[in-house]
């Protein structure tokens, strides 16, 4: 099948290094097997957002077109209030109206605005790729949660009505706040020609609904290779490095979110303190997500953890460079091990052959990917994090370092072969 025009939906922010890795890997894979294709990335951000090109600062170097997508986020910036929510609701209604009229030729061209351009690109597409990650979900069965789910699924609906081949690429599906929401999402996913999930728990969920053309392939970010980087590590005084990534999680599923967050922070701090004082590991924090879209960035929590460590006499370093995906692999290659709360910090560390201790915080993705790597015993739940168990894993890695690195490199090589095969057969 000739693929002259390929459209990738649900582009996010390059300030989310995991999402950047997925998008970069997707573009790299497509260019390798379809070098003459025109690739367009539909962003979930609005072009009127003053930060639009900052969100796409790395991806725009790839010689692809990047525009506002189908029903982008109705919010601009990270602030929320009654007034902001009201304006967002008006924007969403306007976008939806413009999307509806975009199919009516000259009327759509005149009044469809940016929705018309996104619609027109989908209309010309030979293949539509729903980018990998985890965004087909809803945390709460409320208006905002359900609107998010509905809006997220609309690019699939539009592409299907246009008769375009649709591939969901490297997704973790869910979780859902109710069976109703789960069924609703499955109706849209069933419209796709091919659904590629990245871990077994999502595969099990989709098989429950007997959907066709479902395959399991490792996360696209395993396609990212290392690029060496220079980092000033003089502060470590030649100690081996404990890489750390954190997530500023709100604990939406917990009855007492504030208490749960305090426990998470305190257990993480204690584990890092033990690693520093007992195992001579120097903590280096790597911000994976610095975009403040609907919430705080990782840096906010990193600085809080760093302050608590300073009180305990533990020095640490926070990296502030704006790395691309390949450079992030180079960063993790410098670590003895990684305590990774962000899933893609774990994946990029695995690409570097660096041992991982993962902390899961949402859905199936982390435990699913770690199981595929063969390290499901190195996964901890953010809601029940215990320093004692983390410390056991740190010690186990120090004892079995060579064996673990060998297994990681073997698995990553296997995953890349599977990803090559997937890209080769897209849309067949």
C-alpha positions as CSV (number, residue, x, y, z in Angstrom):
1,X,0.0,0.0,0.0
2,X,1.4,3.4,-1.0
3,X,1.5,5.9,1.8
4,X,2.1,9.4,0.5
5,X,0.3,11.1,3.4
6,X,0.5,9.9,7.0
7,X,-1.3,11.8,9.8
8,X,-0.3,11.2,13.4
9,X,-2.9,12.3,15.9
10,X,-2.7,13.3,19.6
11,X,0.7,15.0,19.5
12,X,1.5,16.4,23.0
13,X,4.4,18.4,24.5
14,X,8.1,18.0,24.1
15,X,8.4,19.0,27.7
16,X,7.0,15.6,28.5
17,X,10.1,13.6,27.5
18,X,8.3,10.3,27.5
19,X,5.7,11.6,25.1
20,X,8.5,13.1,23.0
21,X,10.2,9.7,22.9
22,X,7.0,8.0,21.6
23,X,6.4,10.7,19.0
24,X,10.1,10.8,17.9
25,X,10.2,7.0,17.7
26,X,7.0,6.9,15.6
27,X,8.3,9.5,13.1
28,X,11.7,7.7,13.0
29,X,10.0,4.4,12.2
30,X,7.7,5.8,9.6
31,X,10.6,7.6,7.9
32,X,12.7,4.5,7.8
33,X,10.0,2.4,6.0
34,X,8.2,5.2,4.1
35,X,10.9,7.7,3.4
36,X,8.9,9.7,0.8
37,X,5.7,10.1,2.9
38,X,4.5,13.5,3.9
39,X,4.0,13.3,7.7
40,X,1.7,15.6,9.7
41,X,1.5,15.7,13.4
42,X,-1.9,16.9,14.9
43,X,-1.2,18.6,18.2
44,X,-3.5,18.5,21.2
45,X,-2.5,22.1,21.9
46,X,-4.0,25.1,20.3
47,X,-2.0,27.2,17.8
48,X,-3.2,30.3,19.6
49,X,-1.5,29.2,22.7
50,X,1.7,31.3,22.9
51,X,3.6,28.1,24.0
52,X,2.5,26.1,21.0
53,X,5.9,26.0,19.3
54,X,7.6,25.5,22.7
55,X,5.6,22.3,23.1
56,X,6.9,21.3,19.6
57,X,10.4,22.7,19.8
58,X,12.1,19.3,19.3
59,X,9.7,17.7,16.9
60,X,9.7,20.6,14.5
61,X,13.3,19.7,13.6
62,X,12.1,16.5,12.0
63,X,10.9,18.0,8.6
64,X,7.3,17.3,9.4
65,X,4.2,19.5,9.4
66,X,2.7,20.3,12.9
67,X,-0.7,21.9,13.3
68,X,-3.5,22.1,15.8
69,X,-5.5,18.9,15.8
70,X,-9.1,17.7,15.9
71,X,-10.8,19.2,19.0
72,X,-7.6,20.3,20.8
73,X,-7.6,21.1,24.5
74,X,-10.0,24.0,25.1
75,X,-7.6,25.3,27.7
76,X,-4.7,27.7,27.1
77,X,-2.1,27.6,29.9
78,X,-2.3,25.8,33.1
79,X,-4.6,27.9,35.2
80,X,-8.2,26.9,36.1
81,X,-11.1,28.8,37.6
82,X,-14.8,29.2,37.0
83,X,-14.2,31.8,34.4
84,X,-11.4,29.8,32.7
85,X,-13.6,26.8,32.6
86,X,-16.5,28.8,31.1
87,X,-14.2,30.1,28.4
88,X,-12.9,26.6,27.7
89,X,-16.4,25.3,27.3
90,X,-17.2,28.1,24.8
91,X,-14.0,27.2,22.8
92,X,-14.9,23.5,22.8
93,X,-18.4,24.3,21.5
94,X,-17.0,26.6,18.8
95,X,-14.4,23.9,17.7
96,X,-17.1,21.2,17.5
97,X,-19.3,23.4,15.4
98,X,-16.4,24.2,13.1
99,X,-15.5,20.6,12.9
100,X,-19.1,19.7,11.9
101,X,-19.2,22.2,9.1
102,X,-15.7,21.4,7.8
103,X,-17.1,18.7,5.6
104,X,-19.3,21.1,3.6
105,X,-16.8,22.3,1.0
106,X,-16.6,26.1,0.6
107,X,-18.7,26.7,3.8
108,X,-16.2,24.7,5.8
109,X,-13.3,26.4,4.2
110,X,-14.7,29.9,5.1
111,X,-16.1,29.1,8.6
112,X,-14.3,26.0,9.7
113,X,-11.2,27.7,11.0
114,X,-8.3,25.5,12.1
115,X,-10.7,22.5,12.3
116,X,-11.1,22.7,8.6
117,X,-7.4,22.4,8.0
118,X,-7.1,19.4,10.4
119,X,-10.1,17.8,8.8
120,X,-8.7,18.4,5.3
121,X,-5.4,16.7,6.1
122,X,-7.3,13.7,7.5
123,X,-9.3,13.6,4.3
124,X,-6.1,13.4,2.2
125,X,-4.5,10.8,4.5
126,X,-3.4,7.4,3.3
127,X,-2.9,6.3,6.9
128,X,-4.0,7.7,10.2
129,X,-1.9,6.8,13.3
130,X,-3.3,7.3,16.8
131,X,0.0,8.0,18.5
132,X,1.1,5.8,21.4
133,X,0.9,6.5,25.1
134,X,-1.9,6.4,27.6
135,X,-4.7,8.9,27.0
136,X,-7.8,6.8,26.2
137,X,-9.1,6.8,29.8
138,X,-11.1,8.8,32.4
139,X,-10.1,9.1,36.0
140,X,-13.6,10.2,37.2
141,X,-17.2,9.6,36.1
142,X,-17.9,13.3,36.0
143,X,-18.5,15.9,33.3
144,X,-14.9,16.9,32.8
145,X,-13.7,13.3,32.8
146,X,-16.3,12.2,30.3
147,X,-15.7,15.2,28.1
148,X,-12.0,14.5,28.0
149,X,-12.7,10.9,27.0
150,X,-15.2,12.0,24.3
151,X,-12.8,14.6,22.9
152,X,-9.9,12.3,22.9
153,X,-11.8,9.7,20.8
154,X,-13.1,12.2,18.1
155,X,-10.1,11.9,15.8
156,X,-10.9,8.2,15.5
157,X,-14.5,9.0,14.7
158,X,-13.6,11.6,12.0
159,X,-11.0,9.4,10.3
160,X,-13.5,6.4,10.3
161,X,-16.2,8.5,8.7
162,X,-13.8,9.6,6.1
163,X,-13.0,5.9,5.3
164,X,-9.4,6.1,6.3
165,X,-7.3,3.2,7.6
166,X,-6.7,3.8,11.3
167,X,-3.9,2.3,13.4
168,X,-3.8,2.8,17.2
169,X,-0.1,2.5,17.8
170,X,1.5,1.5,21.1
171,X,-1.3,2.3,23.5
172,X,-2.1,1.4,27.1
173,X,-5.9,1.5,27.3
174,X,-7.7,2.7,30.4
175,X,-8.2,2.8,33.2
176,X,-11.9,3.8,33.2
177,X,-14.0,5.2,36.0
178,X,-16.9,2.9,35.2
179,X,-18.0,0.0,33.0
180,X,-20.1,2.5,31.0
181,X,-17.0,4.6,30.1
182,X,-15.0,1.4,29.3
183,X,-17.7,0.2,26.8
184,X,-18.0,3.7,25.3
185,X,-14.2,3.7,24.5
186,X,-14.4,0.2,23.1
187,X,-17.0,1.3,20.5
188,X,-14.5,3.8,19.1
189,X,-11.5,1.5,19.3
190,X,-13.5,-1.2,17.4
191,X,-13.6,1.3,14.4
192,X,-9.8,1.0,13.9
193,X,-8.2,-1.3,11.4
194,X,-5.4,-2.3,13.7
195,X,-4.8,-1.8,17.4
196,X,-1.3,-2.2,18.8
197,X,-1.1,-2.2,22.6
198,X,2.2,-2.1,24.5
199,X,1.5,-4.4,27.4
200,X,-0.5,-7.5,28.3
201,X,-3.1,-5.9,30.7
202,X,-4.4,-3.7,27.8
203,X,-4.4,-6.7,25.5
204,X,-6.5,-8.6,28.1
205,X,-8.9,-5.8,28.3
206,X,-9.4,-5.5,24.5
207,X,-9.7,-9.3,24.2
208,X,-12.5,-9.2,26.7
209,X,-14.5,-7.3,24.1
210,X,-13.4,-9.6,21.3
211,X,-12.0,-6.8,19.2
212,X,-10.2,-7.8,15.9
213,X,-6.7,-7.1,14.7
214,X,-5.2,-6.6,18.2
215,X,-1.5,-7.1,18.6
216,X,1.0,-6.7,21.4
217,X,4.2,-4.9,20.6
218,X,6.6,-3.2,23.0
219,X,6.3,0.6,23.6
220,X,7.6,2.6,20.6
221,X,10.1,4.4,22.9
222,X,12.2,1.3,22.9
223,X,13.1,2.4,19.3
224,X,15.1,5.4,20.6
225,X,18.8,5.0,20.6
226,X,21.5,6.6,22.7
227,X,23.2,9.9,22.0
228,X,26.1,10.8,24.3
229,X,25.8,13.9,26.3
230,X,28.1,15.9,28.5
231,X,26.9,16.7,32.0
232,X,28.9,18.4,34.8
233,X,28.9,15.8,37.5
234,X,31.7,17.2,39.6
235,X,29.3,17.6,42.6
236,X,29.0,13.8,42.8
237,X,32.7,13.6,43.8
238,X,33.0,10.4,41.6
239,X,30.2,8.6,43.5
240,X,28.1,6.3,41.3
241,X,24.8,7.9,40.3
242,X,21.3,7.0,41.4
243,X,19.0,8.5,38.8
244,X,15.6,9.5,40.1
245,X,12.4,10.6,38.3
246,X,9.3,11.6,40.2
247,X,5.7,12.5,39.3
248,X,3.8,15.2,41.1
249,X,0.8,12.9,41.5
250,X,-2.5,14.0,43.0
251,X,-3.7,10.5,44.1
252,X,-7.2,10.8,42.6
253,X,-8.1,7.3,43.6
254,X,-7.2,7.8,47.3
255,X,-9.7,8.8,50.0
256,X,-7.0,11.0,51.6
257,X,-4.9,12.3,48.8
258,X,-2.8,14.7,51.0
259,X,-1.8,11.9,53.4
260,X,-1.1,9.6,50.5
261,X,1.2,12.1,48.9
262,X,3.1,12.7,52.1
263,X,3.7,9.0,52.5
264,X,5.0,8.7,49.0
265,X,7.4,11.6,49.5
266,X,8.6,10.4,52.9
267,X,9.3,6.9,51.7
268,X,11.1,8.1,48.6
269,X,13.2,10.5,50.6
270,X,14.1,7.7,53.1
271,X,15.1,5.3,50.3
272,X,17.3,7.9,48.7
273,X,18.9,8.7,52.0
274,X,19.8,5.1,52.6
275,X,21.1,4.8,49.0
276,X,23.4,7.8,49.7
277,X,24.6,6.9,53.2
278,X,24.7,3.1,53.0
279,X,25.4,2.3,49.3
280,X,27.4,5.5,48.4
281,X,25.0,6.4,45.5
282,X,24.6,10.1,44.6
283,X,21.0,11.1,43.7
284,X,20.6,12.9,40.4
285,X,17.0,14.0,39.6
286,X,16.0,14.0,36.0
287,X,12.8,16.0,35.2
288,X,10.8,14.0,32.7
289,X,7.8,16.3,32.6
290,X,8.1,20.0,33.0
291,X,4.9,21.1,31.1
292,X,2.4,22.6,33.5
293,X,-0.7,21.7,31.5
294,X,-3.4,21.2,34.1
295,X,-1.1,20.7,37.0
296,X,2.3,21.1,38.4
297,X,5.5,19.9,36.7
298,X,7.9,17.3,38.1
299,X,10.3,20.1,39.1
300,X,7.9,21.3,41.8
301,X,8.1,18.0,43.6
302,X,11.8,17.5,42.9
303,X,12.7,20.7,44.7
304,X,10.6,19.6,47.7
305,X,12.3,16.2,47.8
306,X,15.7,17.9,47.4
307,X,14.9,20.2,50.3
308,X,14.0,17.3,52.6
309,X,17.2,15.5,51.5
310,X,19.3,18.5,52.3
311,X,17.9,18.6,55.9
312,X,19.1,14.9,56.2
313,X,22.6,15.8,55.0
314,X,22.1,14.3,51.6
315,X,23.5,16.2,48.6
316,X,21.8,15.9,45.2
317,X,21.8,17.3,41.7
318,X,18.8,18.4,39.6
319,X,19.4,18.4,35.8
320,X,18.0,21.4,34.0
321,X,19.1,20.8,30.5
322,X,16.5,20.5,27.7
323,X,17.4,17.1,26.3
324,X,15.9,15.4,23.3
325,X,14.8,11.8,23.5
326,X,18.1,10.3,22.3
327,X,20.1,12.5,24.7
328,X,17.8,11.3,27.6
329,X,19.1,7.8,26.9
330,X,22.6,9.2,27.2
331,X,21.7,10.7,30.5
332,X,20.4,7.4,32.0
333,X,23.5,5.6,30.6
334,X,25.5,7.5,33.2
335,X,23.4,6.1,36.1
336,X,24.2,3.0,38.2
337,X,20.5,2.5,38.4
338,X,17.2,4.4,38.2
339,X,14.3,4.8,40.6
340,X,11.7,5.8,37.9
341,X,8.2,7.0,38.7
342,X,7.8,8.2,35.1
343,X,7.4,5.1,32.9
344,X,9.4,6.4,30.0
345,X,12.3,7.3,32.2
346,X,12.4,3.5,32.9
347,X,12.1,2.7,29.1
348,X,14.9,5.1,28.1
349,X,17.0,3.8,31.0
350,X,16.4,0.3,29.7
351,X,17.6,1.4,26.3
352,X,20.8,2.4,27.9
353,X,21.1,-0.9,29.7
354,X,20.6,0.8,33.1
355,X,18.8,-1.3,35.9
356,X,15.4,0.1,36.9
357,X,13.2,0.2,40.0
358,X,9.8,1.4,38.8
359,X,7.0,3.1,40.8
360,X,3.6,2.8,39.0
361,X,1.0,5.6,39.5
362,X,-1.6,5.2,36.8
363,X,-3.3,2.4,34.9
364,X,-1.6,-0.8,33.6
365,X,1.3,0.7,31.8
366,X,4.2,0.4,34.2
367,X,3.7,-3.1,35.6
368,X,2.9,-4.3,32.0
369,X,6.1,-2.9,30.5
370,X,8.2,-4.1,33.4
371,X,6.8,-7.6,33.1
372,X,7.7,-7.6,29.4
373,X,11.3,-6.7,30.4
374,X,11.3,-9.5,33.0
375,X,11.5,-7.2,36.0
376,X,8.0,-7.3,37.4
377,X,9.4,-7.8,40.9
378,X,11.0,-4.3,40.7
379,X,7.7,-2.5,40.5
380,X,6.1,-0.6,43.4
381,X,2.7,1.0,43.7
382,X,2.8,4.8,44.5
383,X,-0.2,4.4,46.8
384,X,1.6,1.8,49.0
385,X,5.3,2.8,48.6
386,X,7.5,1.4,51.3
387,X,11.1,2.4,51.7
388,X,12.1,-1.0,53.0
389,X,11.0,-2.7,49.8
390,X,12.7,0.0,47.6
391,X,15.9,-0.5,49.5
392,X,15.8,-4.3,49.0
393,X,15.6,-3.7,45.2
394,X,18.5,-1.2,45.4
395,X,20.6,-3.9,47.1
396,X,19.5,-6.6,44.7
397,X,20.6,-4.5,41.7
398,X,24.0,-3.8,43.2
399,X,24.5,-7.5,43.8
400,X,23.2,-8.6,40.3
401,X,24.3,-5.6,38.2
402,X,26.1,-7.4,35.4
403,X,23.3,-10.0,35.0
404,X,20.6,-7.4,35.0
405,X,22.3,-5.2,32.4
406,X,22.8,-8.2,30.1
407,X,19.1,-9.1,30.3
408,X,18.0,-5.5,29.6
409,X,20.2,-5.3,26.5
410,X,19.0,-8.6,25.3
411,X,15.3,-7.6,25.8
412,X,15.7,-4.2,24.2
413,X,17.4,-5.7,21.1
414,X,14.4,-8.1,20.8
415,X,11.9,-5.3,21.3
416,X,13.6,-3.2,18.5
417,X,13.3,-6.1,16.1
418,X,9.6,-6.4,16.9
419,X,9.1,-2.6,16.4
420,X,10.9,-2.8,13.0
421,X,8.5,-5.5,11.9
422,X,5.5,-3.5,13.2
423,X,6.5,-0.4,11.2
424,X,7.2,-2.4,8.1
425,X,3.6,-3.9,8.2
426,X,1.6,-0.8,9.2
427,X,-1.8,-0.6,7.6
428,X,-1.4,-3.9,5.7
